[in-house]
Amino acid sequence: MKNKQSNPRDLKNKYIPTTEFYSQIIDSLQDYSIFTIDQDFIINSWSSGSAKIFGYETDEVIGESFDLIFTEEDLANGIPKREIETALKEGRATDNRWHIAKDKSLFYAYGLVFPLTSIDGEMLGYVKILRNLTDRKQSEDAIKKYIKELEELNTHKETVMAILSHDLRSPLSAIIVTAKYLKDNFHKMKPDAVQEMLDLLYKTTTDQLDMLDYLVEWARIKYASDVFAPKKIKLTQYIDKVFDTFSETASLNAINLHHEIGENTTVFADGKMLTSIIQNIVSNAIKHTEKGGAITISAKIKDDKIIVQIKDTGIGMSKEIMEKLFTPKMKTLSESSKKKKGAGIGLFLVKGFLEKNGGEIWVESVEGEGSAFYFTLPIEKPLLKTGSSDEIMFDESE
């Protein structure tokens, strides 16, 4: 059987795509950024989709470095170079990450890089393809956040129920019993005994009211996000406010309160929460500092956050106590109540407030030598964080 011969006339009429044809196809993909870089990582072509996504016109980026599209964090971590190295080694490199546009806004995109070679195999540079997946990323993050909040809600519900049923109910039962005894026996009791029981009633009821206030505030922050209003504020104003609140108590115990923070030091946080954070830590420091001691607040800047230290010369804590400070359990709360040192829910509340403001808290302490509480807060309004490279696949269906 003879092979069918090509008709020269058919070859003459056959359409062969041109470079212009492929360029038109690339420019028609408005949802994709497609551009090339040379071997020195300099941008030498820029599609209309790139202009739409990044905001740069072609003449603004031609001749600019590949680094232009990456965040400062990714540049510091050597991401551009790592992408190229992976593309050379494996033939392509893919990732999901945040990129930065001309107006400094961030968008989340799938990225693909592969080497660009000529017909003869000569290395010409690299092709970079990006697809904006910000909406999908935000939807996924919203779902993850919702699931996390549901899990936290269940955990917090159990904790609150334990506190209400054990650490509030038990003392209230004792208050009722004491009040009934006074009611039935007041007329035949000695004045000193009456005074002692009244003092006990007052102390117990005020302690329980403090705990209830903590619970209400905790619930307000956990489940009423509309009251959360972070902004740039001066740290010293809130420290001075707390020191004024405790000045009389500190004076009575000859405890020196002072801070070493500059007047213009600022943080980005919710003012009411910041007051509560400082107030709780200073209050605990006063309770556990002997007469003649000192409580000092200082701060230092690290990266984009400020680290605040509240240090006392008090009795210090054991390792076992430190491990339980920010996670109140029923046993811990009960023991604290019996020792009249408070239930510890204040520090649990502080931890929640700091997490809400993008911060964290930890403690260092030596028994007999005092304690130092540290917490962080952002200096400026936090930007969106970069995501990992395996969260979203390029070829997923819409």
Secondary structure as UniProt FT lines:
FT   HELIX           8..13
FT   HELIX           19..28
FT   TURN            30..31
FT   STRAND          32..37
FT   TURN            39..40
FT   STRAND          42..46
FT   HELIX           48..54
FT   HELIX           58..61
FT   TURN            62..63
FT   HELIX           66..69
FT   HELIX           72..76
FT   TURN            77..78
FT   HELIX           79..90
FT   STRAND          93..100
FT   TURN            102..103
FT   STRAND          106..117
FT   TURN            119..120
FT   STRAND          123..132
FT   HELIX           134..162
FT   HELIX           163..168
FT   HELIX           169..185
FT   HELIX           186..188
FT   HELIX           191..223
FT   HELIX           225..227
FT   STRAND          231..234
FT   HELIX           235..252
FT   TURN            253..254
FT   STRAND          256..259
FT   TURN            263..264
FT   STRAND          266..269
FT   HELIX           271..287
FT   TURN            291..292
FT   STRAND          294..302
FT   TURN            303..304
FT   STRAND          305..312
FT   HELIX           319..324
FT   TURN            325..326
FT   HELIX           330..338
FT   TURN            339..340
FT   HELIX           345..356
FT   TURN            357..358
FT   STRAND          361..366
FT   TURN            367..369
FT   STRAND          370..378
FT   TURN            389..390
FT   TURN            394..395
//
